[in-house]
Every structure is written in C-alpha cells, then in structure tokens.
Amino acid sequence: MREVNLRRIDLNLLVVLEALLEERSVTRAAGRLGMSQPAVSRALSRLRKLLGDVLLAEGPSGYTLTPRAQEIRPTLHTTLSGVEAMLEANPFDPATATGQVRLLMLDLETAVLGPHLLARLAAEAPGLDLDIVSPGPAVFAALENDAVDAVVGVIDEAPTGIRRRRLYDDRFVTLMRAGHPAASRKLDLDGYLALGHIVVSVTGVGSAPVDIALARQNRRRRIRVRVPSFLAAVEIAARSDLIMTLPESLAQTAAGMGRFIALPPPLDLDSFTMSLLWHTRHQDEPRHLWLRRTIVDSATAGDRQHG
C-alpha cells in the first residue's frame, strides 16, 4: 500500500481485524478488545470497504474466513507483532538470553580474554554461546554489516560510525623455553640477533614492530619460522631453541604453564593499546551495553591477573 494511502487509514482498524479473524465473532472480538459490539460492527464495515472483501462470511455455524481473510492473516499477525516489539520497552536480561555473541579478534586476544569472558557468560548469561571470528581485511565492514557484535584488537583509529574504547595497554617481551641456552645470560642485541626467531604474521602484509625497530639501527634478524597464529608460535617456541617477541599479556599466559621464561627485548619497542570497537547504532542497545561492559570487565580481570 502506498504511503499516501496510509495517512488516510486508521491503523487501529488492523488491531480490530486481527481480533475478528482470530475470534470469528463480532461479540467475542468486542469482549477481547474492550469495545462495544456496535463499535466492532462499524469497524468491520470499514474494513470490508477498505479491503474490498467481506472478510467474515456468515454460515450455518457462524462466521467463516474468506480466502482473502485467510491470505492476509499471517501477514497481519507478523506486522502487528513487529510494531509491538518496536514500541515495547524490553530491557535485555542476560540470565534468560539465548543465541550467540560474535566477536572478531586474534587468537592472541582470545587466549587472554577468552577464559575471563567465558567465566562471565557462564555466571551471568548461561544461554549465550561465544563465537570467535578470525580477522580479515574488512574489519570495519564486519561491524557495519552486523557480521559481528564487536571487535577486539590493536586499532588506533576508526572511521565515522565506529566507536572505540581502550581495554588495556600492553608491551612486548621475548619468550624462550625454560632451559634455553640463552636463558642463563643477559640478552643483549647481538645475542638476540644470533638466535633464530619466530614471527607471527596474521595477514602476511607489513613488517613486525621488531623488524621496524631493527631497521632504524640498520640491523636485521633471521626469521626461521613465520606462522599466522600466536598459539602455534608459542608451541614451536616450547619445543625448539627459537625465540619469539610477543605481547606480554600472551607471554604471561604461556609462561604460566611453566614451560617458558620471558625477558625484556634488547631494543626499544613502543607499547600498544588493545581496544574494543562497535558500531554506533548499537551504542544504547541494552544487549550491546551489557556485552561491552562484560568485555571491559573481562579485560580488567585479565589485566589484574597479569599485573
């Protein structure tokens, strides 16, 4: 129906129509709606004129629905239910919520935040499941298209329409297996460069912060292994004499297993900030408000544990 016609229509008639189609009786529809029987009869006359159909046909055992009435009944119910949902103030209740929480983040952030986040979900929202999506080239598009609820990562700037807030600050450390030949001596730059290195490259594009810092000194390291996963790199480091320089938050998680030691890297590496990003259209949505608060609290818990 065209918008110009909607302005001339009393949309309350649709509520009366739904009652009439369900009750198949003017009297019962009037009682259900709290209206007088004559008022419902007048509404039925207007509906018949509006839709060009008798809608309720009299028969031996009362009213029956015409084919036109049967055709529009499902659409009418869906439309009125949608309007009710739009107008109803229905706050999000994590205790009864079901479905999935979809987050986009690296296995680094998953390893650091995942256990704390899952603990919060188990306690507050046992019906929600966590779905972690690997980052791709279109991080902001994933938020724009609602492919994910939020993004956690090292992202310093975001385009218009994407909100961002700090979760925690992190820095780099050098990780090597316990019992590594270099573990018993101070790690200077020459000794650092003499060792074989593991590098994590998720996208395969760009240089790692370590290599950028070394280039400023006209130095290079030998990269023996390049992998797309932090946890894969950690496992390789645990079973070889290769070393890796990685965020301290993940190094402390791995070092907690007792298989590693973590040392300050012998070069100046800037700290970085882990951020939470979401689309501005969800800024005031109760479900997203709860989710963002839960992620922030989980990050704070992880920060305290590693602090």
N, C-alpha and C positions, 0 to 999 in steps of 0.2 A: 504494500500500500504506500502511496506516495506521501511524503512529509506534509504536503499542503492539505491532504485529507485528514491526517492525524489531528490537526489543530481544531477540526470541527467535530471531533468524536469525543464523547465522554468515555474515558478509558475505564471508569468504574463498571461500565457495561460488561467488560471482559470477566470481572470477578463474578458478576451475576451469571454470565454464560457458563462459566466453569461449574458453578453450583447446580445450575439447571441440567447440564449434561451429565453430571455425576448422580444427582438425585432423581432425574427424570420425573420430577413433580414440582409444580409451582409452590404447593403448600410446604413440602419438605425443604425446598430451596429457600423459601422465605424464613422458615424457622432457623435454618442453618446460618443465614446471613443477618438475622435480627431485623428483618424488614417485614412490612405488611404484605399480605398476599396480593392486594391490588397493585402495589408498587412493583412487585416482581412481574406481575402480568403485563404492566406497562413496559417494563424493561424488555420483556420477551418480544413484545410487539416491535419495539425499536430495533432489537437485534435482528428480527426477521427482515425488516426493511433494509437494514444496513448490509446484511449478508446475502440478501436476495434468496432466502431459503426458509422454509417453515421450521427447520431445526428439530422441533419436537412434534411428531405426528401422533394424533390420537388413535388408539387402537382398542381392541376389546378388553385388554388388561391394563390399560393406562397408556402413557406416552412411550413412544419408541424413538430412537435416534434415526434421523435421516442419513443417507450416505454422506452428505455434506457435513453433517454434525460429527459423524464418526471420523471423517477425514481431518477435521481441524482440531479434534480433541487432544491428540498428543502434542501438537504444536502449541496449543493454548496452555497446556499444563507446563510445558518447558518454559514458555515465555513468562508466565506468572511466577514460577519458581525462581527464575533468574532475576526478576525485579525484586522479589522478596530478599534474595541473597544480597543484592546490591544495596538495599536500604537497611538491612539488619545490621546492628552493631554487635558483631560476634567476635569477641576477643579470642586470640589464639590460646589454646590450652595444651601445652606440651605433654601433659600427662595422658591425654586421650588422642593426641595427634598420631596419624599413621602416614606412611609413604616414605619418600627418600629425601635426604639432604644431599645435594650435589655440590661438591667443592672442586675447584681446579687448583692443583698445587703439585709441586715436585715431590718425589719420594723423600727428599730432604725434609720438607715441611711436614709431610705425612708422618715420618718417623718421630719428629719432635712433638708435633701437636696431636697426632692420632690417638695415642693412649689416653691422654687427658680428655680429649674431646669425646672419645667413646665412653669413658667413665661418666662424663656429664650426661650423655644421651641415655645411658643405662639407668641413671638415677632420676632424671627429670622427664625424659621422653622415650620410654622403652618401646614404643611402637614405631619410632623413626629409625630408618636404616641409613647408613653413611655410604655414599658413592663418591669415590675419588676419581677425578678425570685428569689424565695427563695433559700438561700444557702443550699447545700447538702454536702456530704462527698467529692465530686470530684470537688472542686472549680477550680483548675488549669486545669483540663480536660475540663471544660466548655469553658475556653479560648482557649485551644488547638484545640477543635473541632468546634470553632466558634458558640457554642450554645448561647453565649452572647458576646456583644461588649466589655464590661468592667466589672470589679468587684470593689466594694467599701466596705472596711472592715478593721478590725484590723489585718493586716498581716504584720509581720516584715521582713520576708524573703520569697523570691520567687525562684523557680527553674530556671535553664537556659532556656531562651526563653520567660520569662515573665518579663515585665518591671513594675516598681513600682515608685510612687512618693507620697510625703506627701501631704495630703489635709489640715488637721488641727490637733492640739493637743487637747486632752480632758482630763477631770478628773472626779472623782466620787463625787457625793453628795448624801445625804439621803433625800428622799422625803416623806412627810406625808401630809395628807389632812389638809386644813385650819380648825382650831377649834379642832385639835387633842389634847388630854390631855397632851401630852408631848411637845407641841409646845411652851408653855409659859416658859419653863425652859431650862437651858443649857443641852445639850445632852452629858452626859459622857458615858464611855464604859459600866458601869454597867446598866445604864438606857437604853442604846441601846440594850444590850443583854436581858433585861427584856421584850422587846417588841416582838411581832410576826412579822416575816419577809416574804416578797415575793421575790422569786428568779426567774430570767429568765434563762432558760436553753434551748437553741435552739436545740442542738444536744443530750442533755441528758447525755453527757460524760464529765468528768472532774469536777474540783471544781471551784467555783466562786472566783474572786480575794479577796472578803471579807473573805471567809472561809479559804483561804490560809493564809491571814494576821492574822486571829484569831488563826489558828493552831500554828503559831510561838509563840504565847503567851499562848498556851495550854488552849485556850478558845473556846467556841462553841456558836452559836446562834440557836434559834429554827426557823426552816423554816416551816411556816404554809402552804404556798402555793408555788408550783413550776409550772410555766407555760412556754410555748415555745415562747411567744410573749411579747415584751416590752409594746406595747399599751394595751394588755389585762391586764398586771400587773398594769399599770397606772390606768385603770378603777377600778380595785379591790381596789387599794390604795385610790381612791377618795371616795369609799363607805364603808370603814371599818377603823379600827384602826391599820391595818397592815401597815408596812413601807417598803420601798424598797430603796436600794442603787444602783444607776444607773448613766450613763454618764451625765455630766452636760448639754451637748447640748440638750438632750432629756428632761431632767428635766426642763430646761428653756422654752422649747416649751410647756410642760404640765403646768408649773407654770403660763405661760402667760394666761391661761384660768381662773385664779383667784381662782382655787379650791385647790391649794397646797402651801406649803412653802418648801423651800429647805435649808438644814443645812449641814455644814461640817461633815462628818462622824468622830466619835471619835477614829479613828485608822489610821495608816499610810498606805495609798494606793497609789501606783505609778500611775502617769499619763500615758496616752497611745496615740498612733498616729493613726488617721484614714488615710488610704491610698487608692490610685487609682491604679489599676492593669490592664494591657492589654498585648496582645501578640505582640512580637517584629516584626512579619511580617506585622503588621498594623502601624508600627512606623511612616512611611512617607505618609500613605494614607490620602488624603485630608478629606474624611468624618470622619475618626478617629481623625485627628488633630483637626478638628472643635469640635467634641464631647468631647474630653479630655479638650480642652480649656473651653468649656461650663460647664463641671462638676467642673473644678477648680474654675471658676468664681462664680458658684453657691455656692460652699463651702465657698468661701471668703465672699460672701454676707451673708451667714448664720452666719459665724464667727463674722462679724461686728455687726449683729443684736443682737447676744447673748453676745457680748463683753461688 
